């Protein structure tokens, strides 16, 4: 491990509590992406209509999703989405999902405290702050409502901007410093420690080599004891690594990165492909000895 004030002896992994559910450290969770944006890089706006989005939620749960992550603003540059429009896209929809699926864990992908408050009032369990605490009041909202919080590394990037000539002396040291500062701040505000996750932020404020190094060194994040979430699904670092420009063709590379992340100890996986991700996570868990095979008849008959 590199020189950072957070490098100490590995800390024991924490249990993770989200909504009504508590998960022990060996459990891995699949977070299904439900984008309510007309310009999504992956689905191109397939879930803008409530009926279509609700069907997508039901399919994800049937495929094995533990969490649904609902977002109303595209991560990358595009049309301006103000606070009122984001609220229109997600707040009432969260309430519909909660009414139809009382046990599912609902996450909201937002950096705005106002959106966090409205969606917590509708039943959201987790604030997925993908922009690194740019609105510091979001952590206060999570504390007020007893919700969880994802603390993500972006290198200080402004929301919805792409990295340009970004550089780090040590990308993992920066990830650790920023993520753990946000996690400790959230805990000091009253967010329960077993509801806080950290995310290296693949592609966010990083070039492809940074994202590959973050994946390779993910164990350093796991060693902090905070549960680690990764959002790898069909991202640019996968496409650039393999020379695949079309996101729809990046599944195999995504699953390879997923397997590595699972072996290194990441706990939550934000994905477009629920069933395939669940199969990879189950296979890795069985190789590690954390999960028995579904069948074990070979050589016994």
ABEGO torsion letter per residue (X at the ends): XBBBAABBBBBBBBBBBBEABBBBAABBBBBBBBBBBAABAAAGGAAABAAAAAAAAAAAAAAGBABBBBBABBABBEBBBBAAAAAAAAAAAAAAAAAABAABBBBBBBABAAAAAAAAAAGBABBBBAAGGABAAAAAAAAAAGBBBBBBBAGGBBBGBBBBGBBBABAAAAAAAAAAAAAAAAAAAGBBAAABBBBAGBGBGBBAAAAAAAAAAAAAAAAAGBBBBBBABGBAAAAAAAGBABAAAAAAAAAAAAAAAAAAGBABBBBABAAAAAAAAAAAAAAAGABBBABBABGAX
